[in-house]
Amino acid sequence: MTETPEPGAEPEAASPAPRRGRPGYDQATVLLRAIELFNKQGYDATSMGDLARELGFTKSAIYHHVPSKSHLLEEALDEALDELTVAVALAVEGGPATEGLSAYERLRTVLRRSVEVLVAHQPAVTLLLRVRGNSEPELAALRRRREIDARLTALVRAAVDEGALRADLPPDLVSRLLFGMVNSLVEWYRPDGEVDADLLADTITTLAFDGLRA
């Protein structure tokens, strides 16, 4: 028999209904899972249906989280480029963190910072290094990469003009090789491995500028 509540008594709160429907992913998680799938299958070969299955959504429900596949690609490439763009701008244009530093010191600083950015955003940087310009977001990312390369080349040239770097090597080639070494980390570096980010950044910077000679 159901008990009748006493007059004036507060009714008991109803137990919440079991949660049903699509999983509760935030935008950062949706983006990360999309990047992982793009890296695994290739962006062109990945459909919105693939993304929906990966996230446990129906194909229609995924559009409640993202408007399109190209929007996810654009966000992923921005993640890979934004912090590096800021680091290069600070190194080239100067700022509180680089005030009073020579071009050579700023070049060392931005090389080290580029390692830190890659480690922090390795899946997104991996995707960036694989794009070939087959879509507008990819073309925009490639333009941003060329701008970064040009600014880094100018910084190498400034360090040469100071007399801090040897002058018999083309600055654009030096820049490509320096930062190509950093980009190669996506092929083998694992955040859960034996080498932490600080040791990695220190080793690459030392190797690039001081060499292997004892």
C-alpha positions in Angstrom: 0.0 0.0 0.0 1.3 3.5 -0.9 1.8 5.7 2.2 0.0 9.1 2.1 2.4 11.9 3.0 1.6 13.9 6.1 0.0 17.4 5.5 2.7 20.0 4.9 5.5 17.5 4.2 7.8 18.1 1.3 7.3 15.5 -1.5 10.3 13.3 -2.1 12.5 14.2 -5.1 12.0 11.9 -8.0 15.0 9.7 -8.8 16.7 10.9 -12.0 15.9 8.9 -15.0 18.8 6.8 -16.4 20.7 8.8 -19.0 20.1 7.6 -22.6 21.0 8.8 -26.0 24.3 10.0 -27.5 27.5 10.1 -25.3 28.4 13.3 -23.6 31.6 14.4 -25.3 33.0 17.9 -25.0 34.3 19.7 -28.1 38.0 19.1 -27.2 37.3 15.3 -27.0 35.4 15.3 -30.3 38.3 17.1 -32.0 40.9 14.8 -30.5 39.1 11.7 -31.6 38.6 13.2 -35.1 42.3 13.9 -35.4 43.2 10.4 -34.3 40.9 9.0 -37.0 42.2 11.4 -39.7 45.8 10.3 -38.8 44.8 6.6 -38.9 42.7 6.5 -42.1 43.6 9.7 -43.8 41.4 12.8 -43.9 40.1 12.2 -47.5 39.2 8.6 -46.7 37.3 9.5 -43.5 33.6 10.3 -43.7 31.3 11.9 -41.2 29.8 8.4 -40.8 33.1 7.1 -39.7 33.5 9.9 -37.2 30.0 9.2 -35.9 30.8 5.5 -35.4 34.1 6.3 -33.7 32.3 8.6 -31.2 29.2 6.4 -30.7 26.8 8.8 -32.3 24.2 8.3 -35.0 25.2 9.9 -38.3 22.6 12.7 -37.8 23.6 13.3 -34.1 27.2 14.2 -34.9 26.0 17.4 -36.6 24.9 18.6 -33.1 28.6 18.8 -32.3 30.3 19.8 -35.5 29.0 21.4 -38.7 31.3 19.5 -41.1 34.3 17.4 -41.5 36.2 20.4 -43.0 35.4 22.4 -39.8 37.1 19.7 -37.7 40.2 19.7 -40.1 40.4 23.5 -39.8 40.3 23.4 -36.0 42.9 20.6 -35.9 45.3 22.5 -38.2 44.8 25.7 -36.2 45.7 23.8 -33.0 48.9 22.6 -34.6 49.9 26.1 -35.8 48.6 28.6 -33.4 51.2 28.3 -30.5 54.1 27.9 -33.0 52.9 31.1 -34.8 52.9 33.0 -31.5 56.4 31.6 -30.5 57.9 32.6 -33.9 56.3 36.1 -33.7 57.8 36.6 -30.3 61.2 35.4 -31.5 61.2 37.6 -34.6 59.4 40.7 -33.4 60.5 40.6 -29.7 58.5 40.7 -26.5 58.8 40.5 -22.8 60.2 37.0 -22.9 62.9 37.8 -25.6 63.7 41.4 -24.7 67.5 42.0 -24.9 68.2 38.7 -26.5 70.3 38.4 -29.6 69.0 36.8 -32.8 71.0 33.7 -32.0 69.5 33.4 -28.6 66.0 34.0 -29.9 66.6 31.3 -32.5 67.7 28.8 -29.8 64.6 29.8 -27.8 62.1 29.3 -30.6 63.7 25.9 -31.6 63.3 24.7 -28.1 59.7 26.1 -27.9 58.8 24.3 -31.2 59.7 21.0 -29.5 57.5 21.8 -26.6 54.6 22.7 -28.9 55.0 19.6 -31.0 55.0 17.3 -27.8 51.9 19.1 -26.5 50.0 18.8 -29.7 51.6 15.8 -31.4 48.4 14.3 -33.0 47.5 17.7 -34.5 51.0 18.4 -35.7 51.2 14.9 -37.2 48.1 15.7 -39.2 49.5 19.1 -40.3 52.6 17.5 -41.7 50.5 15.1 -43.8 48.3 17.6 -45.5 48.8 18.1 -49.2 46.6 21.0 -50.1 43.6 19.1 -51.2 41.1 21.4 -49.5 40.8 25.1 -48.5 41.7 24.4 -44.8 44.8 22.5 -46.0 45.8 25.3 -48.4 45.4 27.9 -45.6 47.6 25.8 -43.3 50.2 25.5 -46.0 50.2 29.2 -46.4 50.7 29.7 -42.7 53.6 27.2 -42.7 55.3 29.1 -45.5 55.0 32.3 -43.5 56.5 30.6 -40.5 59.4 29.2 -42.6 60.1 32.7 -44.1 60.2 34.3 -40.6 62.5 31.6 -39.3 64.8 32.0 -42.3 65.0 35.7 -41.6 65.9 34.9 -37.9 68.7 32.5 -39.1 70.0 35.3 -41.4 70.0 37.8 -38.6 72.0 35.4 -36.4 74.5 35.0 -39.3 74.8 38.8 -39.6 75.6 39.0 -35.9 78.5 36.6 -36.5 76.9 34.0 -34.2 76.3 31.4 -37.0 78.6 30.4 -39.9 78.0 32.3 -43.1 78.8 29.6 -45.6 75.4 27.8 -45.4 72.2 29.1 -47.0 69.9 30.4 -44.2 66.8 28.9 -45.8 68.4 25.5 -45.8 69.6 25.8 -42.3 66.1 26.8 -41.1 64.5 23.8 -43.0 67.0 21.4 -41.5 66.7 22.7 -38.0 62.9 22.6 -37.9 62.8 19.5 -40.0 64.6 17.7 -37.2 61.8 18.8 -34.8 59.1 17.7 -37.2 60.7 14.3 -37.5 59.6 13.6 -33.8 56.1 12.8 -35.0 57.5 9.6 -36.5 59.0 8.1 -33.3 58.4 10.2 -30.2 56.0 8.8 -27.6 54.9 10.9 -24.7 54.7 7.8 -22.4 58.2 6.7 -23.4 61.5 7.1 -21.5 62.4 10.6 -22.8 60.4 13.4 -21.3 59.7 16.7 -23.1 62.3 18.8 -21.3 65.1 16.3 -22.0 64.0 16.1 -25.6 64.0 19.9 -26.1 67.4 20.3 -24.4 69.0 17.5 -26.5 67.7 18.8 -29.8 68.7 22.4 -29.0 72.2 21.4 -27.9 72.7 19.1 -30.9 71.5 21.7 -33.3 73.7 24.5 -32.0 76.6 22.9 -30.3 77.0 19.7 -32.3 78.3 16.3 -31.1 82.0 17.3 -30.6 83.1 16.6 -27.1 
